[in-house]
Amino acid sequence: MKMELAGKVALVTGGAKPRAMGQLVALGLAREGADVVVADLYAAGFPALEEAFGQIGRRVLCLTVDVLDPGAVEAMVAQAVATMGRLDVVVNAAGGSWAISPEDIVEGRPPSAPVPAFGCSDTDWRRILGVNLDAPFYVCRAAIPHLMARRWGRIVNFSSLAGRRGGAPESAISSGPYAVAKAGLIGLTKQLALELAPYGITVNAVAPGIIESWRGERALASISPEARQRMTGGIPMGRVGAPEEVAEWVVALCGDELGYVTGAVIDINGGMYCP
Ligand SMILES: NC(=O)c1ccc[n+]([C@@H]2O[C@H](COP(=O)([O-])OP(=O)(O)OC[C@H]3O[C@@H](n4cnc5c(N)ncnc54)[C@H](O)[C@@H]3O)[C@@H](O)[C@H]2O)c1
C-alpha cells in the first residue's frame, strides 16, 4: 500500500449510510492513510463508521450536518479544521433525486415518483437543486481557503449520468431538476478547476450511471422486475455498477498520481454514455 494520503485530512459529505458511495470513499481514503471528517444527516450510521475507522487505525470525526444550510456548512468546516488540524481533500457525495429531506433521510423513506423539470414545484426545485448544486458550492466555498493556504488540495464532486445527458422522462429513479443540478455541478467543477489550478488544487467530478449503493439498492427494489430488466437491458455491460467501482476512482483522484488531472468528468456507467 502506498499510503499516499498519510498525514492528510479529508472531508466527505454523505458518508453515513452503509454502502453509500460517500462511505466507501471515506473508508478508501482512510486506507490510504487519511483522517476523515464525515458529514451527514444520518447520525444513526456514525457508530458503525467509527468502528470501521478504528479497525483501519485512522481518526474519523462524524458531524451531523444538513449540507443545504450554508451556516451549518461553515461551522462544519471550522470544526473539522479545529479538531483535525488541517484540511486537504473535499469530496461532495451527499445528494440524490429523492429521499434527501431530513425526514426522508432519518426515516429511510422509499423513492417518491420522479419529478420532471417542466412543471416542477418551487419546493422540489429548491430542494433538489439545493442539495445537489448549492450544497457542494457551500462546502467548496468554506473549504477552499484551507486548501489554498497549503497550495495543495483535491476536490471531487459527485455528478451523474443524468447531468451528462439529461434524465430519461420514463426513468423510474431519476428526475428532471436532478439532471439540471448535476449538469450545473459539472460547470462548477470546471470553473473551480480553472480558478484553483495555480494553487495546486485539482477539482474533478465523477458521473456514475446506475449504481447499487444504499440509494441504488432501494431504488431498484422499488420498481417491478420487468422495469428492472428493461433498465439493465439498457446498460451495454448488462449490469448495474457496484459502489466500489466509483469509490476507487474518487480515492485515486485524491492522490498524487492523478495530480495533473483537473476539470475532468469521469463517466462510470457501463457504457450507457460515451462522450
Ligand atoms: N446511486 C446511483 O445510482 C447514483 C448515480 C449517479 C449519481 N449518484 C450521486 O452519487 C452521490 C452518492 O449517491 P449514493 O447513491 O451513494 O447515495 P446514498 O443515498 O446511498 O448516500 C447519500 C448520503 O448522503 C446523505 N445526505 C443526503 N442529503 C443530505 C443532506 N442534505 N445533508 C447531509 N447529508 C445528506 C444521506 O444521508 C446518505 O448518507 C449522490 O450525489 C448521488 O446523486 C448516485
The ligand as a Gaussian input file, in Angstrom:
#p B3LYP/6-31G(d) Opt

LIG

0 1
 N      -26.676000       5.566000      -6.846000
 C      -26.649000       5.980000      -8.085000
 O      -27.067000       5.253000      -8.990000
 C      -26.085000       7.334000      -8.441000
 C      -25.899000       7.609000      -9.787000
 C      -25.358000       8.842000     -10.144000
 C      -25.015000       9.759000      -9.177000
 N      -25.223000       9.477000      -7.883000
 C      -24.813000      10.511000      -6.920000
 O      -23.776000       9.986000      -6.120000
 C      -23.834000      10.559000      -4.807000
 C      -23.893000       9.456000      -3.774000
 O      -25.044000       8.690000      -4.074000
 P      -25.406000       7.327000      -3.320000
 O      -26.125000       6.510000      -4.298000
 O      -24.241000       6.799000      -2.590000
 O      -26.487000       7.907000      -2.295000
 P      -26.929000       7.391000      -0.853000
 O      -28.319000       7.886000      -0.652000
 O      -26.657000       5.941000      -0.749000
 O      -25.955000       8.232000       0.075000
 C      -26.095000       9.623000       0.141000
 C      -25.727000      10.068000       1.536000
 O      -25.924000      11.491000       1.585000
 C      -26.617000      11.826000       2.785000
 N      -27.354000      13.065000       2.562000
 C      -28.343000      13.295000       1.666000
 N      -28.791000      14.556000       1.765000
 C      -28.058000      15.146000       2.746000
 C      -28.047000      16.441000       3.322000
 N      -28.923000      17.378000       2.927000
 N      -27.141000      16.724000       4.283000
 C      -26.267000      15.771000       4.715000
 N      -26.245000      14.516000       4.218000
 C      -27.131000      14.209000       3.247000
 C      -27.509000      10.604000       3.055000
 O      -27.893000      10.505000       4.405000
 C      -26.588000       9.446000       2.628000
 O      -25.759000       9.003000       3.693000
 C      -25.059000      11.467000      -4.796000
 O      -24.653000      12.785000      -5.041000
 C      -25.889000      10.938000      -5.960000
 O      -26.713000      11.937000      -6.506000
 C      -25.757000       8.291000      -7.473000

